[in-house]
Amino acid sequence: MITRGRSFSGRERNCVFLNTGGERFADVSAATGLDLIDDGRAVALVDWDHDGDLDIWIANRTGPRVRLLRNDQQSGNHFLALRLQGTTCNRDAIGARVELFLTGEGNRKVVRTLTAGDGFVSQSSKWLHFGIARGRTIERVAVHWPGQKTAEEFRDVLIDGRWHIVQGTGTAVAAQQQPRDVKLTPSQPAVPASTDKARIVLTAPLALDKLEYEDFSGQRQPLRQDGDGPMLITLWASWCRPCRKELKEFSDAYEKLSARHLRIVALCTEAIEGSGAAGLSAARSYVEDSRFPFSMGIATGELLRSLTLLHHAAIRRERPLPLPSSFLVDRQGRVMAIYKGSVSVEQLMRELDHLKSPPDDMLAEAFPFAGRSAMSRFSVDALGSAQAYRDGGYLDDARAELAKMFSGPAPQSAPAKRRRIQAYHLLGQIEREQKRYDRMVGAYQKALQLLPSDPSLHIALAVALSKNGQPEKAEEHFRAALASTPESPQLMMMVGRNYVQLGKFDRGIELYRSALERLPKSDAIRIDLAFALDSKGDVSAAIEQYQRVLKQNANSLDAANNLAWLYATQSDANHRNAAEALKLARQACKTTEHQRPGYLDTLAAAHAANGDFSAAVKVARDAILLAGGSGQQQLTEILQARLQLYLAKKPYREPAAREP
């Protein structure tokens, strides 16, 4: 919703509910005036003006970012405010519970707890505030300090006052009430005037892909070449009046802009926006008539997609690019600014000055308000930056950061070697994600040179070699990993998993059995063994292993789910047990509160195996919603295919034989 420009709250009004002292609350949203159409996030309570009642600060996600709602109601009631200070517990007394005993009609007790944070990224005042009705007086205050078994009582507390209470003193001290010096002037947030222009300077410049456009003679041209200076890519169409006006301004300022070595490439979008031959003909006519002195061409679909994705990477709200739109690129081929709507020549001249400025000056241009960057206060090394780039999907930037670590001399100290190994390991993961297995092999080979005895590096290199079509060399490193610690069941399990993933079931099963000889009560190893046996096609043996796990640990959810799946879905009727499948699947889903789509998949299959297709359909749909909501696209597609079977009143059956 947010990426498409919508609100979290959907313009819902704030709600306020009054505790009526019974079983129900009263909706007093409108009566209090708090039913604002804000994207509210946090509420903090404080007696801001020291008049004995609580005022409200509200923080919003969108403007106005902060509201102060002052309570000026004259109720005639009383109050008590306490500030606690711990001595043997934490100084702020966080966690303390205070009981206020009142006299009067139907003597009552009011309780407050001092918390650290009581809302979304917010905290109310540390003054504990009690409202006291007319006709009541204070009998005593009891404080339950954190870590202290018995409450400490204070009897010298008077009504309508602010008191300071220190742990262990038994005496409350009247606090000096300082006048509030801050004068807040009420304001009416002004809605900015609507505009069709936007200037977006990127806080983190984005690398421009190597792209091509088509010139008006039909030839492909590189958008940018090595050694180019700054460049402005602008998108236009012949029917767009602001586009034509902007291009004329660029033409008139040709000498001024060329003197600053700015190259402009104006790309017509009409080839892919449905204008057809007529649109392209109009664009060609305009090009001939205008005699535009900079480069001109036709935007390809690939180029527009790349620019759109680049825009979406910089701006979370995925809105279509308007015309005209422009991208300012620096000498290093990085997009530094995006302009939606026309950009003036004067703005471009200022921007060219900014490109020569120090990084902090350019960063300041990205913000609409003054301030200083805090980045200098944080130490971020190349490895941390590379990991952040990788997490964000910027794999080329991640490689560039890692290259900084590989360019220096070979590390000598153990910590330096470990950091270099981590860098190679991260590089190996990046190459695997892009299926560049030869480079993945190279990364792990270099890591292993630094620490030849590390079994985990041997395993990583073995997997890379297997992916790269070198099974014999992979086998060498699997054996080397096991030889380094031959009695380690954990290592046997790790290598066994890799063999199973590579389809070498017999070798994996052998290692699992060896590991179980050393750790016979390990549920994890036995579950892996059962999975390997099932993958090989030995269903009877797999069922036996799952049963053994459940016999020694009835709470093993994975074993219960996997066994239920086998009982419900096997083609061989000798292996099916629909009633037991349903029992096991129900228990697994109940324990996980029906929040695991994989377990729900099993439950749906079990219902279908028992002939209850309506229940199977309902559970399968719940599983699809959960899987889709958590981004598990592949599982979602599998679940949807099974749902079609249940709708047709057919159970799901695993294939009779499986290929490794």
Buried (B, 14 or more C-beta within 10 A) or exposed (E): EEEEEEEEBEEEBBEBEEEEEEEEEEEBBEEBEBBBEBBBBBBBBBBBBBBBBBBBBBBBBEEEEEBEBEBEEEEEBBBBBBBBBBEEBBEBBBBBBBBBBBEEEEEEEBEBEBEEEBBEEBBBBBBBBBEBEEEBEBBBBBBBBBEBEEEBEBEEBEEEBBBBBBBEEEEBEEBEEEEEEEEEEEEEEEEEEEEEBEBBBBEEBBBBBEBBBBEBEEEEEEBBEEEBEBBBBBBBBBBBEBBBEBBEBBBEBBEEBEEBEBBBBBBBBBBBBEBEEEBBEBBBEBBEEBEBBBBBBBBBEEBBEBBBEBBBBBBEEEEEBBBBBBBBBBEEBBBBBBBBBBBEBEBBBEBBEBBEEEEEEBBBBBEEEEEEEEEEEEEEEBBEBBBBBBEEEBBEBBBBBBEBBEEEEEBEEEEBBBBBBBBBBBBBBBBBEEEBBEBBBBBBBBBBEBBEEBBBBBBBBBBBBBBBEBEEBBBBBBEBBBEBEEEBBBBBBBBBBBBBEBEBBEBBBBBBBBBBEEBEEBBBBBBBBBBBBBBBBBBEBBBEBBEBBBEEBEEBBBBBBBBBBBBBBBEEEEBBBBEBBBBBBBBBBEEBEBEBBBBBBBBBBBBBBBEBBEBBBBBBBBBBBBBBEEEBEEBBEBBBEBBEBBEEEEBBBBEEEEEE
